[in-house]
């Protein structure tokens, strides 16, 4: 018996899991960064506004993919250490 959707191919798997190409790009940036980044830094590196970056970071945090930490008066974001590296 053939599969239910014989011509269906899975494309953009990460986008379908995380919801958007911007979120996947942010994860790649965080994963490649040796240090936590704040929302403005993530936005600048991802080509997003800082508000768009912060919104995407909060969405990813709800999925437990990243976390926020306080660094002085600033809030930084990173992926959990050794979790995905």
N, CA, C and O atoms as CSV, one atom per row, in Angstrom:
chain,resi,resn,atom,element,x,y,z
A,1,UNK,N,N,0.845,-1.184,0.000
A,1,UNK,CA,C,0.000,0.000,0.000
A,1,UNK,C,C,0.882,1.235,0.000
A,1,UNK,O,O,1.820,1.336,0.790
A,2,UNK,N,N,0.583,2.166,-0.878
A,2,UNK,CA,C,1.338,3.409,-0.943
A,2,UNK,C,C,1.037,4.278,0.269
A,2,UNK,O,O,0.008,4.127,0.927
A,3,UNK,N,N,1.955,5.184,0.545
A,3,UNK,CA,C,1.721,6.092,1.665
A,3,UNK,C,C,0.530,7.000,1.359
A,3,UNK,O,O,0.139,7.160,0.203
A,4,UNK,N,N,-0.016,7.567,2.370
A,4,UNK,CA,C,-1.222,8.378,2.217
A,4,UNK,C,C,-0.992,9.584,1.323
A,4,UNK,O,O,-1.859,9.932,0.521
A,5,UNK,N,N,0.159,10.226,1.446
A,5,UNK,CA,C,0.515,11.365,0.618
A,5,UNK,C,C,1.792,11.022,-0.155
A,5,UNK,O,O,2.878,11.430,0.254
A,6,UNK,N,N,1.686,10.293,-1.245
A,6,UNK,CA,C,2.881,9.809,-1.913
A,6,UNK,C,C,3.789,10.915,-2.460
A,6,UNK,O,O,5.002,10.718,-2.527
A,7,UNK,N,N,3.256,12.040,-2.841
A,7,UNK,CA,C,4.089,13.083,-3.423
A,7,UNK,C,C,4.492,14.149,-2.397
A,7,UNK,O,O,5.213,15.087,-2.734
A,8,UNK,N,N,4.040,14.013,-1.168
A,8,UNK,CA,C,4.343,15.014,-0.147
A,8,UNK,C,C,5.761,14.825,0.377
A,8,UNK,O,O,6.130,13.737,0.819
A,9,UNK,N,N,6.537,15.876,0.324
A,9,UNK,CA,C,7.887,15.834,0.869
A,9,UNK,C,C,7.977,16.821,2.025
A,9,UNK,O,O,7.347,17.879,2.023
A,10,UNK,N,N,8.756,16.451,2.980
A,10,UNK,CA,C,8.929,17.351,4.121
A,10,UNK,C,C,9.988,18.381,3.753
A,10,UNK,O,O,11.129,18.033,3.451
A,11,UNK,N,N,9.608,19.617,3.781
A,11,UNK,CA,C,10.521,20.709,3.496
A,11,UNK,C,C,10.481,21.686,4.657
A,11,UNK,O,O,9.467,21.863,5.332
A,12,UNK,N,N,11.602,22.294,4.850
A,12,UNK,CA,C,11.692,23.296,5.912
A,12,UNK,C,C,11.217,22.723,7.241
A,12,UNK,O,O,10.314,23.260,7.883
A,13,UNK,N,N,11.828,21.650,7.626
A,13,UNK,CA,C,11.424,20.935,8.839
A,13,UNK,C,C,11.541,21.834,10.064
A,13,UNK,O,O,10.624,21.889,10.884
A,14,UNK,N,N,12.659,22.538,10.193
A,14,UNK,CA,C,12.835,23.392,11.368
A,14,UNK,C,C,11.814,24.517,11.411
A,14,UNK,O,O,11.322,24.864,12.485
A,15,UNK,N,N,11.486,25.094,10.253
A,15,UNK,CA,C,10.464,26.147,10.230
A,15,UNK,C,C,9.115,25.604,10.666
A,15,UNK,O,O,8.362,26.286,11.360
A,16,UNK,N,N,8.807,24.380,10.263
A,16,UNK,CA,C,7.518,23.815,10.657
A,16,UNK,C,C,7.489,23.486,12.145
A,16,UNK,O,O,6.430,23.532,12.771
A,17,UNK,N,N,8.645,23.155,12.715
A,17,UNK,CA,C,8.698,22.856,14.143
A,17,UNK,C,C,8.641,24.136,14.976
A,17,UNK,O,O,7.869,24.229,15.930
A,18,UNK,N,N,9.465,25.121,14.609
A,18,UNK,CA,C,9.580,26.326,15.424
A,18,UNK,C,C,8.685,27.471,14.968
A,18,UNK,O,O,8.592,28.480,15.668
A,19,UNK,N,N,8.032,27.353,13.836
A,19,UNK,CA,C,7.016,28.318,13.455
A,19,UNK,C,C,7.391,29.360,12.434
A,19,UNK,O,O,6.503,29.897,11.773
A,20,UNK,N,N,8.658,29.674,12.271
A,20,UNK,CA,C,9.028,30.686,11.285
A,20,UNK,C,C,10.518,30.622,10.982
A,20,UNK,O,O,11.309,30.160,11.803
A,21,UNK,N,N,10.893,31.089,9.797
A,21,UNK,CA,C,12.312,31.147,9.460
A,21,UNK,C,C,13.093,32.077,10.387
A,21,UNK,O,O,14.273,31.841,10.648
A,22,UNK,N,N,12.448,33.131,10.886
A,22,UNK,CA,C,13.123,34.066,11.788
A,22,UNK,C,C,13.532,33.364,13.083
A,22,UNK,O,O,14.635,33.585,13.583
A,23,UNK,N,N,12.668,32.534,13.620
A,23,UNK,CA,C,12.998,31.810,14.858
A,23,UNK,C,C,14.151,30.832,14.636
A,23,UNK,O,O,15.019,30.681,15.496
A,24,UNK,N,N,14.153,30.176,13.491
A,24,UNK,CA,C,15.248,29.248,13.182
A,24,UNK,C,C,16.555,30.024,13.038
A,24,UNK,O,O,17.600,29.578,13.513
A,25,UNK,N,N,16.497,31.178,12.387
A,25,UNK,CA,C,17.685,32.012,12.240
A,25,UNK,C,C,18.202,32.461,13.603
A,25,UNK,O,O,19.411,32.470,13.834
A,26,UNK,N,N,17.305,32.829,14.497
A,26,UNK,CA,C,17.697,33.239,15.844
A,26,UNK,C,C,18.348,32.073,16.593
A,26,UNK,O,O,19.350,32.268,17.282
A,27,UNK,N,N,17.802,30.891,16.469
A,27,UNK,CA,C,18.410,29.726,17.118
A,27,UNK,C,C,19.814,29.470,16.592
A,27,UNK,O,O,20.716,29.131,17.357
A,28,UNK,N,N,19.996,29.632,15.295
A,28,UNK,CA,C,21.335,29.454,14.719
A,28,UNK,C,C,22.307,30.496,15.261
A,28,UNK,O,O,23.469,30.191,15.531
A,29,UNK,N,N,21.833,31.712,15.417
A,29,UNK,CA,C,22.679,32.782,15.964
A,29,UNK,C,C,23.044,32.482,17.412
A,29,UNK,O,O,24.209,32.597,17.792
A,30,UNK,N,N,22.064,32.099,18.220
A,30,UNK,CA,C,22.332,31.794,19.624
A,30,UNK,C,C,23.260,30.595,19.766
A,30,UNK,O,O,24.162,30.581,20.604
A,31,UNK,N,N,23.023,29.599,18.937
A,31,UNK,CA,C,23.855,28.394,18.997
A,31,UNK,C,C,25.311,28.717,18.642
A,31,UNK,O,O,26.234,28.166,19.242
A,32,UNK,N,N,25.510,29.596,17.681
A,32,UNK,CA,C,26.859,29.935,17.241
A,32,UNK,C,C,27.553,30.977,18.081
A,32,UNK,O,O,28.744,31.224,17.894
A,33,UNK,N,N,26.843,31.593,18.998
A,33,UNK,CA,C,27.426,32.660,19.807
A,33,UNK,C,C,28.130,32.081,21.041
A,33,UNK,O,O,27.568,31.235,21.736
A,34,UNK,N,N,29.353,32.532,21.311
A,34,UNK,CA,C,30.057,32.040,22.496
A,34,UNK,C,C,29.545,32.652,23.803
A,34,UNK,O,O,29.928,32.205,24.884
A,35,UNK,N,N,28.691,33.660,23.712
A,35,UNK,CA,C,28.181,34.341,24.903
A,35,UNK,C,C,26.708,34.666,24.727
A,35,UNK,O,O,26.226,34.720,23.595
A,36,UNK,N,N,25.975,34.887,25.822
A,36,UNK,CA,C,24.566,35.288,25.713
A,36,UNK,C,C,24.437,36.629,24.996
A,36,UNK,O,O,25.325,37.476,25.086
A,37,UNK,N,N,23.337,36.813,24.290
A,37,UNK,CA,C,23.074,38.029,23.545
A,37,UNK,C,C,21.776,38.660,24.029
A,37,UNK,O,O,20.854,37.957,24.444
A,38,UNK,N,N,21.706,39.987,23.974
A,38,UNK,CA,C,20.446,40.640,24.322
A,38,UNK,C,C,19.573,40.761,23.075
A,38,UNK,O,O,20.003,40.414,21.975
A,39,UNK,N,N,18.366,41.245,23.247
A,39,UNK,CA,C,17.407,41.325,22.146
A,39,UNK,C,C,17.870,42.193,20.997
A,39,UNK,O,O,17.640,41.857,19.835
A,40,UNK,N,N,18.518,43.303,21.301
A,40,UNK,CA,C,19.023,44.181,20.236
A,40,UNK,C,C,20.125,43.504,19.431
A,40,UNK,O,O,20.166,43.621,18.206
A,41,UNK,N,N,21.008,42.803,20.113
A,41,UNK,CA,C,22.083,42.102,19.412
A,41,UNK,C,C,21.522,41.001,18.518
A,41,UNK,O,O,21.940,40.849,17.370
A,42,UNK,N,N,20.583,40.245,19.047
A,42,UNK,CA,C,19.964,39.183,18.258
A,42,UNK,C,C,19.250,39.779,17.052
A,42,UNK,O,O,19.373,39.272,15.937
A,43,UNK,N,N,18.507,40.850,17.277
A,43,UNK,CA,C,17.803,41.502,16.178
A,43,UNK,C,C,18.742,42.002,15.100
A,43,UNK,O,O,18.469,41.848,13.910
A,44,UNK,N,N,19.842,42.598,15.511
A,44,UNK,CA,C,20.816,43.110,14.545
A,44,UNK,C,C,21.430,41.973,13.734
A,44,UNK,O,O,21.561,42.082,12.515
A,45,UNK,N,N,21.804,40.895,14.396
A,45,UNK,CA,C,22.420,39.766,13.698
A,45,UNK,C,C,21.428,39.009,12.818
A,45,UNK,O,O,21.806,38.453,11.787
A,46,UNK,N,N,20.162,38.987,13.226
A,46,UNK,CA,C,19.139,38.256,12.469
A,46,UNK,C,C,18.466,39.111,11.404
A,46,UNK,O,O,17.698,38.596,10.591
A,47,UNK,N,N,18.745,40.409,11.400
A,47,UNK,CA,C,18.109,41.290,10.432
A,47,UNK,C,C,16.675,41.617,10.792
A,47,UNK,O,O,15.843,41.848,9.916
A,48,UNK,N,N,16.387,41.636,12.091
A,48,UNK,CA,C,15.044,41.945,12.594
A,48,UNK,C,C,15.095,43.197,13.452
A,48,UNK,O,O,16.169,43.627,13.873
A,49,UNK,N,N,13.940,43.777,13.707
A,49,UNK,CA,C,13.888,44.844,14.692
A,49,UNK,C,C,14.093,44.213,16.065
A,49,UNK,O,O,13.874,43.014,16.236
A,50,UNK,N,N,14.510,45.011,17.037
A,50,UNK,CA,C,14.718,44.412,18.358
A,50,UNK,C,C,13.407,43.919,18.952
A,50,UNK,O,O,13.402,42.941,19.700
A,51,UNK,N,N,12.302,44.571,18.638
A,51,UNK,CA,C,11.001,44.120,19.143
A,51,UNK,C,C,10.608,42.788,18.519
A,51,UNK,O,O,10.079,41.911,19.202
A,52,UNK,N,N,10.868,42.635,17.212
A,52,UNK,CA,C,10.596,41.365,16.543
A,52,UNK,C,C,11.456,40.247,17.101
A,52,UNK,O,O,10.995,39.119,17.277
A,53,UNK,N,N,12.724,40.576,17.378
A,53,UNK,CA,C,13.635,39.582,17.936
A,53,UNK,C,C,13.189,39.162,19.334
A,53,UNK,O,O,13.202,37.975,19.659
A,54,UNK,N,N,12.798,40.119,20.151
A,54,UNK,CA,C,12.355,39.809,21.510
A,54,UNK,C,C,11.076,38.969,21.476
A,54,UNK,O,O,10.923,38.037,22.265
A,55,UNK,N,N,10.172,39.294,20.574
A,55,UNK,CA,C,8.940,38.508,20.435
A,55,UNK,C,C,9.289,37.069,20.057
A,55,UNK,O,O,8.748,36.133,20.644
A,56,UNK,N,N,10.181,36.880,19.090
A,56,UNK,CA,C,10.582,35.527,18.688
A,56,UNK,C,C,11.303,34.805,19.816
A,56,UNK,O,O,11.102,33.606,20.011
A,57,UNK,N,N,12.145,35.522,20.565
A,57,UNK,CA,C,12.860,34.907,21.690
A,57,UNK,C,C,11.891,34.440,22.768
A,57,UNK,O,O,12.074,33.370,23.350
A,58,UNK,N,N,10.866,35.235,23.034
A,58,UNK,CA,C,9.866,34.826,24.032
A,58,UNK,C,C,9.093,33.603,23.562
A,58,UNK,O,O,8.782,32.717,24.358
A,59,UNK,N,N,8.782,33.555,22.270
A,59,UNK,CA,C,8.091,32.386,21.726
A,59,UNK,C,C,8.953,31.139,21.849
A,59,UNK,O,O,8.453,30.067,22.192
A,60,UNK,N,N,10.240,31.273,21.572
A,60,UNK,CA,C,11.152,30.135,21.706
A,60,UNK,C,C,11.322,29.731,23.165
A,60,UNK,O,O,11.462,28.547,23.471
A,61,UNK,N,N,11.310,30.710,24.068
A,61,UNK,CA,C,11.433,30.400,25.495
A,61,UNK,C,C,10.224,29.599,25.982
A,61,UNK,O,O,10.358,28.748,26.862
A,62,UNK,N,N,9.052,29.867,25.416
A,62,UNK,CA,C,7.863,29.094,25.781
A,62,UNK,C,C,8.004,27.627,25.385
A,62,UNK,O,O,7.380,26.753,25.987
A,63,UNK,N,N,8.831,27.362,24.366
A,63,UNK,CA,C,9.094,25.989,23.938
A,63,UNK,C,C,10.281,25.376,24.681
A,63,UNK,O,O,10.688,24.253,24.385
A,64,UNK,N,N,10.828,26.108,25.634
A,64,UNK,CA,C,12.001,25.682,26.414
A,64,UNK,C,C,13.232,25.434,25.540
A,64,UNK,O,O,14.042,24.553,25.827
A,65,UNK,N,N,13.359,26.218,24.478
A,65,UNK,CA,C,14.511,26.087,23.585
A,65,UNK,C,C,15.638,27.002,24.032
A,65,UNK,O,O,16.811,26.666,23.875
A,66,UNK,N,N,15.296,28.137,24.579
A,66,UNK,CA,C,16.296,29.090,25.053
A,66,UNK,C,C,15.893,29.576,26.443
A,66,UNK,O,O,14.824,29.233,26.949
A,67,UNK,N,N,16.751,30.365,27.040
A,67,UNK,CA,C,16.426,30.914,28.352
A,67,UNK,C,C,16.965,32.340,28.454
A,67,UNK,O,O,17.858,32.748,27.711
A,68,UNK,N,N,16.400,33.071,29.388
A,68,UNK,CA,C,16.817,34.442,29.642
A,68,UNK,C,C,17.570,34.492,30.964
A,68,UNK,O,O,17.257,33.746,31.892
A,69,UNK,N,N,18.558,35.367,31.045
A,69,UNK,CA,C,19.284,35.567,32.299
A,69,UNK,C,C,19.582,37.049,32.450
A,69,UNK,O,O,19.690,37.777,31.463
A,70,UNK,N,N,19.712,37.481,33.683
A,70,UNK,CA,C,20.030,38.880,33.962
A,70,UNK,C,C,21.537,39.065,34.000
A,70,UNK,O,O,22.251,38.340,34.693
A,71,UNK,N,N,22.001,40.037,33.250
A,71,UNK,CA,C,23.415,40.410,33.258
A,71,UNK,C,C,23.445,41.902,33.556
A,71,UNK,O,O,23.266,42.727,32.660
A,72,UNK,N,N,23.669,42.237,34.803
A,72,UNK,CA,C,23.585,43.639,35.214
A,72,UNK,C,C,22.163,44.120,35.066
A,72,UNK,O,O,21.230,43.497,35.572
A,73,UNK,N,N,21.995,45.235,34.367
A,73,UNK,CA,C,20.662,45.780,34.146
A,73,UNK,C,C,20.042,45.232,32.867
A,73,UNK,O,O,18.906,45.574,32.538
A,74,UNK,N,N,20.756,44.402,32.155
A,74,UNK,CA,C,20.302,43.890,30.868
A,74,UNK,C,C,19.816,42.445,31.004
A,74,UNK,O,O,20.215,41.720,31.915
A,75,UNK,N,N,18.960,42.055,30.090
A,75,UNK,CA,C,18.488,40.674,30.022
A,75,UNK,C,C,19.092,40.059,28.776
A,75,UNK,O,O,18.960,40.602,27.679
A,76,UNK,N,N,19.756,38.925,28.944
A,76,UNK,CA,C,20.400,38.255,27.816
A,76,UNK,C,C,19.732,36.908,27.565
A,76,UNK,O,O,19.047,36.365,28.431
A,77,UNK,N,N,19.943,36.394,26.384
A,77,UNK,CA,C,19.327,35.140,25.985
A,77,UNK,C,C,20.393,34.197,25.453
A,77,UNK,O,O,21.357,34.625,24.818
A,78,UNK,N,N,20.211,32.908,25.718
A,78,UNK,CA,C,21.152,31.896,25.256
A,78,UNK,C,C,20.420,30.564,25.171
A,78,UNK,O,O,19.324,30.411,25.710
A,79,UNK,N,N,21.037,29.601,24.490
A,79,UNK,CA,C,20.509,28.235,24.509
A,79,UNK,C,C,21.098,27.547,25.730
A,79,UNK,O,O,22.178,27.929,26.182
A,80,UNK,N,N,20.423,26.546,26.275
A,80,UNK,CA,C,20.958,25.872,27.467
A,80,UNK,C,C,22.351,25.300,27.203
A,80,UNK,O,O,22.602,24.756,26.128
A,81,UNK,N,N,23.243,25.417,28.161
A,81,UNK,CA,C,24.607,24.918,27.957
A,81,UNK,C,C,24.631,23.409,27.721
A,81,UNK,O,O,24.013,22.641,28.459
A,82,UNK,N,N,25.339,23.010,26.706
A,82,UNK,CA,C,25.577,21.618,26.349
A,82,UNK,C,C,24.286,20.865,25.957
A,82,UNK,O,O,24.337,19.660,25.709
A,83,UNK,N,N,23.159,21.540,25.899
A,83,UNK,CA,C,21.926,20.848,25.573
A,83,UNK,C,C,21.855,20.514,24.083
A,83,UNK,O,O,21.423,19.425,23.705
A,84,UNK,N,N,22.272,21.440,23.259
A,84,UNK,CA,C,22.135,21.264,21.819
A,84,UNK,C,C,23.466,21.385,21.106
A,84,UNK,O,O,23.501,21.505,19.882
A,85,UNK,N,N,24.546,21.356,21.838
A,85,UNK,CA,C,25.867,21.575,21.224
A,85,UNK,C,C,26.622,20.300,21.087
A,85,UNK,O,O,27.750,20.300,20.592
